[in-house]
Amino acid sequence: MPRSIRDLMPKDLEFQMFVLDELADDLIEQGADVLKLTIGVSELAMPQRVLERMVDKLRDPQFVRRVYPEGLPELREAIAKFYNRRHRAGVSAAHVIVNTGSSPIFRNLFQLLSGPEYEIMIPRPYYALYLYCATLAGAKIKFYDIDIDTKRVDMDSFRRNFSPERTSLVVINSPGNPLGNIVTPDEMREIYAIVDRQAYVLNDEIYNNTLFYEQFHSPLAMLPEQKDITIVTNSFSKGYRMYTKRIGFAILPEELQTNLRVMQQHTLLCTDPCYQYGMIAALGDEESPEQLTNVYRARAEYTVQRLAGTGCEPVAAEGGFYAMLRCGQWNAARGFASSKELARDILERVHVAVVPGTDFGMPDGLRLAFCNERYDEGIDRLQAYFTATVADRRSPRMQAAMVNAAGAGR
């Protein structure tokens, strides 16, 4: 029997990041001064040279008609050259495919490489996309843990859950979303040794130009002998500040590129060539990612400084766009079943929108996006919330808001 849409899209998988963002917008429309720390959309402007390149091509009637399902040839070549120069990747344009962000690449790869008879391993905490794409593919989901105290990979959990017979794909996310953890070169080598060429390893590198304290190490350079099982995904959304332009890419074995190209011929057809051409300029921009990294590192450190000892303890991020708070004891003491309720209470009481950790396999956590020019003020409001004497019971207004949101499917 065909699966119903309820089986493919269970309510538990609804992305609370967007739910809280929409609830915040509702309050803003009512005149409230709400600070949104929800979606990882940088508040910093896109690089000017990129904008100028896009606008120039938008005026060219011939250029706007260029259609390449696998991506603009010039951009694919530029990506290969960039990775070879920056990360010693040793790849060519034949290994590169472009799509509207990296998210649809994940969806396509999970469906291509897995299915009901296979398992996909993802880190926990995880980015919700991994869980959802594996669910759509019908694969069994297995987790390996990131120790929240040390931010190190729990190799024992990796060994327990990896199966040479059933695991078809392993996902590595470094820097990680939501923890901001870095998978070290030694951890990377150990993961590949355990996999022992029995599965593909997908490295989600979308935050690889926003490390706070060290340089990024690419598996393409560290483990050149493993290129035939290595997949790298990335995007211009984060460090280059172009979330809504939706240009992402993968570097992968050539036979997988060919398969994805055919999939995109039928399902994607075309990614905007003008936006793609602008990304060539972005690859030559060293300053914009560095500026963003400096700003977000300062915000990460301010989060730890202000919220340590409040009862919702911050995890010190090593890179990326987010801070994670651990609120298990806080929730238990105040009767919150999970951080879904806590996030709504914070939104109502101090007008700060954050994301419940239920999106990431941390049901008692909260994720804060650094992407607000008033971020420090948001942290100050959270500090006041956590340190004030707050009634254990939710207010009548909050209870009504939760009932209304549930009735609206949110």
C-alpha positions in Angstrom: 0.0 0.0 0.0 1.4 3.5 -0.9 2.5 5.5 2.1 0.1 8.4 3.1 1.3 11.9 3.4 0.9 11.5 7.2 3.5 8.8 7.1 6.0 10.9 5.1 5.4 14.2 7.0 4.6 13.4 10.7 3.7 16.4 12.8 6.8 15.7 15.0 9.0 16.7 12.0 7.5 20.1 11.6 10.4 22.6 11.7 9.9 24.5 14.9 12.4 27.1 13.7 9.8 28.4 11.3 7.0 28.0 13.8 8.7 30.2 16.3 9.8 32.7 13.6 6.1 33.0 12.5 4.9 33.4 16.0 7.5 36.2 16.5 6.2 37.9 13.3 2.7 37.8 14.7 3.8 39.7 17.8 5.8 42.2 15.7 2.7 42.9 13.6 0.9 43.7 16.9 3.7 46.3 17.7 5.9 44.2 20.0 9.7 44.8 20.0 10.7 41.2 19.3 14.3 40.1 18.7 14.4 37.0 16.4 17.3 34.6 17.1 15.7 31.9 15.0 16.8 31.4 11.3 20.5 31.5 10.3 20.0 34.4 7.9 22.9 36.8 8.4 21.9 40.4 9.0 25.1 41.5 7.3 24.7 42.7 3.7 25.7 40.5 0.8 29.1 41.4 -0.7 28.8 44.4 -3.0 30.9 42.9 -5.7 28.5 39.9 -5.8 25.4 42.0 -6.1 27.0 44.1 -8.9 27.9 40.9 -10.8 24.3 39.6 -10.5 22.7 42.8 -11.6 25.0 43.1 -14.6 24.0 39.6 -15.8 20.3 40.2 -15.1 20.5 43.0 -17.7 21.8 40.6 -20.4 18.9 39.0 -22.3 21.0 36.2 -23.6 22.6 35.3 -20.3 19.3 35.0 -18.4 18.3 32.2 -20.8 21.2 29.9 -20.1 20.0 26.6 -18.7 22.3 24.0 -17.2 20.6 21.5 -14.9 24.0 20.5 -13.3 25.0 24.1 -12.8 26.6 26.9 -14.8 29.9 25.6 -16.3 31.8 28.7 -15.2 30.7 28.3 -11.6 31.4 24.6 -11.4 34.9 25.3 -12.7 35.4 28.2 -10.2 34.3 25.9 -7.3 36.7 23.2 -8.3 39.6 25.7 -8.6 38.6 27.3 -5.2 38.6 24.0 -3.4 41.9 23.0 -5.0 43.5 26.3 -4.0 42.0 26.7 -0.5 41.6 23.0 0.5 44.0 21.1 -1.7 41.1 19.0 -2.9 42.4 17.8 -6.2 39.1 17.8 -8.0 37.7 19.0 -11.4 34.5 20.6 -12.5 33.3 17.0 -13.4 33.0 16.4 -9.7 30.8 19.4 -9.0 27.1 19.8 -9.1 25.1 23.0 -8.3 21.5 23.2 -7.0 19.2 25.7 -5.2 21.1 25.4 -1.9 22.5 22.3 -0.4 19.2 21.1 1.1 17.8 19.6 -2.2 21.2 17.9 -2.8 20.8 16.1 0.5 17.3 15.0 -0.4 18.5 13.7 -3.8 21.6 12.0 -2.4 19.6 10.3 0.4 17.1 8.9 -2.1 19.9 7.9 -4.5 22.1 6.1 -2.0 19.6 4.7 0.5 16.2 3.2 0.9 14.1 0.9 3.2 16.8 -1.8 3.2 19.6 0.6 4.3 20.6 2.7 7.2 21.8 6.3 7.3 24.0 7.4 10.2 23.7 11.0 11.4 25.3 12.9 14.3 23.2 13.7 17.4 22.5 16.5 18.0 21.6 16.8 14.3 20.4 19.3 11.8 16.7 18.5 11.2 17.2 18.2 7.4 19.2 15.0 7.9 16.4 13.3 9.8 13.7 14.5 7.4 15.6 13.4 4.2 16.3 10.0 5.6 12.7 9.6 6.5 11.6 10.5 3.0 14.1 8.0 1.6 12.5 5.3 3.8 15.9 4.5 5.4 16.5 3.4 8.9 18.1 6.2 10.9 21.0 5.4 13.2 22.7 8.0 15.4 26.2 8.6 16.6 26.6 11.0 19.5 28.5 14.3 20.0 29.4 14.7 23.6 27.9 18.0 24.6 30.4 18.6 27.4 33.5 18.0 25.3 32.0 18.5 21.8 33.9 15.4 20.7 32.6 12.6 18.7 31.6 9.6 20.8 33.4 6.9 18.8 32.0 4.1 20.9 28.5 5.1 19.7 29.8 5.3 16.1 31.2 1.8 16.2 28.0 0.4 17.8 25.7 1.9 15.2 27.8 1.5 12.0 27.0 -1.6 10.0 29.2 -2.7 7.0 26.2 -4.6 5.6 23.5 -2.0 6.1 24.9 1.5 6.5 24.9 3.2 3.1 25.7 6.8 4.1 27.4 8.5 7.0 26.9 12.2 7.6 29.5 14.5 9.2 28.7 18.1 10.0 31.6 20.3 10.9 31.3 23.0 12.2 28.1 21.5 13.5 24.6 22.8 13.6 23.4 23.3 16.4 26.4 22.8 18.7 29.1 24.6 16.8 31.4 21.7 17.4 34.4 20.9 15.2 35.2 17.4 14.1 39.0 17.1 14.5 41.3 15.7 11.9 42.0 12.7 14.2 38.3 12.1 14.6 37.7 12.3 10.9 40.5 9.8 10.2 39.0 7.4 12.8 35.5 7.7 11.3 36.8 6.8 7.8 38.8 3.9 9.3 35.7 2.5 10.9 33.7 2.9 7.7 36.5 1.2 5.8 35.1 2.0 2.4 31.8 0.2 3.1 29.7 3.4 2.8 29.7 6.9 1.4 30.7 9.7 3.8 28.9 13.0 3.3 30.7 16.0 4.8 28.3 19.0 5.3 30.8 21.9 5.2 28.3 24.8 5.0 30.0 26.6 8.0 33.6 25.8 6.9 34.4 29.5 6.6 33.1 30.5 10.0 35.5 28.7 12.4 36.3 30.9 15.4 39.6 29.6 16.6 41.3 27.3 14.1 41.7 26.6 10.4 39.3 24.2 8.5 40.7 20.8 7.4 39.0 19.3 4.4 38.7 15.5 4.2 39.5 15.8 0.5 43.0 16.9 1.4 43.5 14.8 4.5 42.3 11.6 3.0 42.9 11.7 -0.8 42.8 7.9 -1.0 39.1 8.1 0.1 37.8 10.4 -2.6 35.8 7.7 -4.2 33.5 7.5 -1.1 33.8 11.2 0.0 31.0 13.7 -0.7 31.3 17.4 0.3 28.3 19.8 0.4 28.5 23.5 0.8 26.5 26.7 0.1 26.9 30.4 -0.4 24.1 31.0 2.2 26.2 31.4 5.3 29.6 32.9 5.3 28.8 34.8 2.1 25.5 36.1 3.6 23.2 35.0 0.7 20.6 32.7 2.4 17.7 33.6 0.1 19.8 33.4 -3.2 19.8 29.6 -2.8 23.0 28.5 -4.5 24.6 25.4 -3.1 26.9 22.7 -4.4 28.4 19.3 -3.9 31.8 17.9 -4.7 31.5 14.1 -5.1 32.7 11.1 -7.1 32.0 11.6 -10.8 29.6 8.7 -11.1 27.4 10.3 -8.4 27.6 13.6 -10.1 26.3 11.9 -13.3 23.4 10.4 -11.4 22.5 13.7 -9.7 22.7 15.5 -13.0 20.1 13.2 -14.5 17.9 13.7 -11.4 18.2 17.5 -11.7 17.4 17.3 -15.5 14.0 16.0 -14.6 13.3 17.8 -11.3 15.2 21.0 -11.1 15.8 22.0 -14.7 17.6 25.2 -13.9 19.2 27.2 -11.1 19.1 31.0 -11.8 22.2 31.6 -14.0 22.6 35.2 -12.8 22.7 34.3 -9.2 25.2 31.5 -10.0 27.4 33.9 -11.9 27.5 36.2 -8.8 28.9 33.3 -6.8 32.0 33.3 -8.9 32.8 36.7 -7.5 32.0 35.5 -4.0 34.7 32.8 -4.2 37.3 35.6 -4.6 36.0 37.4 -1.5 38.2 36.8 1.5 36.9 39.7 3.6 33.2 39.1 3.9 33.5 35.6 5.6 36.3 36.9 7.8 34.2 39.9 9.0 31.2 37.7 9.7 33.3 35.2 11.6 34.7 38.0 13.8 31.2 39.3 14.6 29.8 35.9 15.4 32.7 34.8 17.5 32.2 37.9 19.7 28.5 37.0 20.0 29.3 33.4 20.9 31.6 34.5 23.6 29.1 37.1 24.9 26.5 34.3 25.1 28.8 32.2 27.4 29.7 35.2 29.5 26.2 36.3 30.2 24.3 33.0 30.4 26.7 30.8 32.3 25.3 30.0 35.7 21.7 31.0 34.8 20.3 27.4 34.8 20.1 27.2 31.0 23.8 26.6 30.4 25.4 27.7 27.1 27.6 25.3 25.1 30.6 27.3 23.9 30.5 27.2 20.1 33.7 26.6 18.2 32.3 27.9 14.9 29.1 28.4 12.9 26.0 30.5 13.3 24.5 29.2 16.6 24.7 28.9 20.3 23.0 26.0 22.1 21.6 26.2 25.7 21.1 23.2 27.9 17.9 23.7 29.9 16.9 20.2 31.2 17.0 21.2 34.9 15.3 24.5 34.2 12.4 22.7 32.4 12.0 20.1 35.1 11.9 22.7 37.9 9.2 24.7 36.1 7.1 21.9 34.7 7.9 22.4 31.0 7.5 19.1 29.1 10.1 20.2 26.6 11.8 23.3 25.3 8.9 23.8 22.9 7.0 25.2 25.9 10.0 27.1 27.2 10.6 28.8 23.9 7.0 30.0 23.7 7.2 31.3 27.3 10.4 33.2 26.5 8.8 34.7 23.5 5.8 35.9 25.5 7.6 37.2 28.5 10.8 38.9 27.1 10.0 39.0 23.4 13.0 36.9 22.2 12.4 34.2 19.6 14.6 31.1 19.9 14.3 27.6 18.5 13.4 24.6 20.6 16.0 21.9 20.7 13.4 19.4 19.6 14.4 20.3 16.1 17.9 18.9 16.7 17.5 15.8 19.0 18.0 18.0 22.1 14.4 18.2 23.5 15.6 20.2 26.6 17.8 22.6 24.6 17.4 26.0 22.9 19.2 27.2 19.8 20.1 30.8 19.3 21.1 32.2 15.9 23.8 34.9 16.1 22.1 36.6 13.1 20.6 39.8 14.6 22.4 43.1 14.9 20.8 43.4 18.4 21.9 40.0 19.4 23.6 41.1 22.6 20.4 42.8 23.7 18.6 39.5 23.1 21.1 37.7 25.3 20.6 40.4 28.0 16.9 39.8 27.9 17.4 36.0 28.2 19.7 36.6 31.1 17.0 38.6 32.8 14.4 35.9 32.1 16.5 33.1 33.5 17.7 35.0 36.6 14.3 36.6 37.5 11.8 34.9 39.9 9.5 33.4 37.3 6.3 31.7 38.2 6.3 28.0 37.6 2.9 28.0 36.0 2.6 29.4 32.5 0.5 32.6 32.2 -3.1 32.4 30.9 -2.0 34.4 27.8 0.7 31.9 27.0 -1.6 28.9 27.5 -4.1 30.6 25.1 -1.4 31.3 22.5 -0.3 27.7 22.6 -3.9 26.4 22.2 -4.3 28.8 19.2 -1.1 27.8 17.6 -2.0 24.1 18.0 -5.4 24.7 16.4 -3.6 26.4 13.5 -1.4 23.4 12.9 1.6 25.2 14.4 
